[in-house]
Amino acid sequence: MAMRRAARAAVMLAVGGYACLQWLGRTYGSTHRERGLPMPGDGLVRCPQTVANHAVTIPAPPGRVWPWLVQMGWRRGGWYTARWVDVLMFPANAPSADRVLAECQRLEVGDFIPDGPPETECGFVVREVRPGAHLVLYSTSHLPRTWRTRGLAEIAWTWTFQLSPVDTRSGPGTRLVFRWRARTSPWWLTVGANTILVPADFVMSRDMLRGLRVRSSPAGTG
């Protein structure tokens, strides 16, 4: 009887923990109001099956945050995730930059931001860019190449970063909201995205936003 109660408690704890990760993977740092507001790029993926909103307040004005944001990408500034995450999940990634890279400061609509080695052809296309205000990235390539070439699965995925000036205790700051929206097919890919990608995104997006905050802050590396 005691073993059954312990097993039941363990199952309930696991279910509760997973539900918490699902919630955090979709909402970390964002407010109810932010999750309900329209954002640039929303129209690129209509009727998404998966949506996540994350946010952070940075004690630096948008003009200081933007250089770090605009240089993100594989073999660019990186994604500012923890190094152990890069080594475990993306071993080909170099460490994220700890300085502003002059050669990565210009983005235009149509530019390609890689998210893996060249042979994968994986990355984002810049769809909207307004310096100091917002950046919209779009991808149909975040799948194994063989899946794409054989038509086994499809994805339409947007990343939107919106920067808004706010006041903080230390002076002018930035509210950075990051939203991603995805439409996937077939059904098994959608199930996988919702059951695996969303909880994992709690770690990835949280690290990315924290990395931006640390680097952009007056006491940061920049």
Salt bridges, closest charged atoms under 4 A:
GLU34 OE2 - ARG175 NE 2.71
ASP42 OD2 - ARG179 NH1 2.91
ASP42 OD1 - ARG181 NE 3.93
ASP86 OD2 - ARG83 NH1 3.59
GLU108 OE2 - ARG106 NH2 2.79
ASP115 OD2 - HIS142 NE2 2.67
GLU121 OE2 - ARG145 NH2 3.16
GLU128 OE1 - HIS134 NE2 3.18
ASP201 OD2 - HIS54 NE2 2.73
